[in-house]
Amino acid sequence: MDEFELIKNYFQKLTKNNPSALKLNDDIFFDKKKNLALSIDTYNEGIHYLNFKNPDLVTKKIIRSSISDLYCKGVNPKYIFLSGSGNKKHFNKKNLKLISQSIKEEQKKFNIMLSGGDTTYSEKSFFTIVSMGFSKKIVKRNNAKIGDDIYVTGNLGDSYVGLTVLKKKLNINKKFNNYFIKKYFLPELPIKLHKYLNKFANSSIDISDGLIADINKLINNQKVGYILYLNKIPLSKNLSIYLKKNNKESSNFISKGDDYQILFTSSKKNRSYIQKLSKRINQKITLIGSITNTCKQRKLINHKKQLKSLNYQGYLHKF
């Protein structure tokens, strides 16, 4: 079974008397009375990151991945609790200094505070992070309205290319390799947008598993569908150059995950406001599709031609 079947069949019913759990469908816990928002994530070596050769970069990647869960809900993360497991190879003095320095730099960059955690021994490294923030309300999943525009922040696909380079399955040139590797380890979170999301977003999610996988999660319990336009999905200049030079299709790059951009829906009446906001806060926000009234409709249009499906729609844990 996959992770969502596991949750639905065995754990979701245990939260029926706990509305703050949001039916285990929103990646966060939100206590409306206490204005408390909280997320928890676990990252495993060999699954969420290849290895521990760059402990400083791995540390930054998992912190950003975790606090992204709050930013996409319109919540400013304030505290993090970090638990790590590994052995003397992972946690030698050199690596511990790098990990400590990375946490210090992330605290300064995102104005967050390390507030607790735990350490245990294991053969492979893994980390669990709790991120906490405070807000009077959040933007939930499964609240998209028929006719809503679908938006995404930033660019998609760079992180996947970086991962492919790290796996030694791709070698472009030193300059491009370094660019894409940096995007993999250090995603640029759309931190300036979170304080405005509650003003116009009907539903939202961060893109961690991939564009298609995450938009399906965004509307998973709703009787609606969507249309996405491939040519509108934002790509970086460097990725566009790579695709053009190597005659590659963008459809094979836009839903591989690890982008950590915000995917949200909003009423058409907000188009002008969102465009002006994008310029004012210098945050790239792109209109890429719309929510339809056709249940289970999943359309990806490429210059008026519908693509049947993508070769890879996103990551899914299976048990």
Secondary structure, 3 states (H helix, E strand, C coil): CEHHHHHHHHHHHHHCCCHHHHHHCCCCEEECCCCEEEEEEEEEECCCECCCCCHHHHHHHHHHHHHHHHHCCCCCEEEEEEEEEECCCCCCHHHHHHHHHHHHHHHHHHCCEEEEEEEEECCCCEEEEEEEEECCCCCCCCCCCCCCEEEEECCCCHHHHHHHHHCCCCCCCHHHHHHHHHHHHCCCCCCCCHHHHHHHEEEEEECCCCHHHHHHHHCCCCCCEEEEEHHHCCCCHHHHHHHHHCCCCHHHCCCCCCCCCEEEEECHHHHHHHHHHHHHCCCCEEEEEEEECCCCCEEEEECCEEECCCCCCCCCCEC
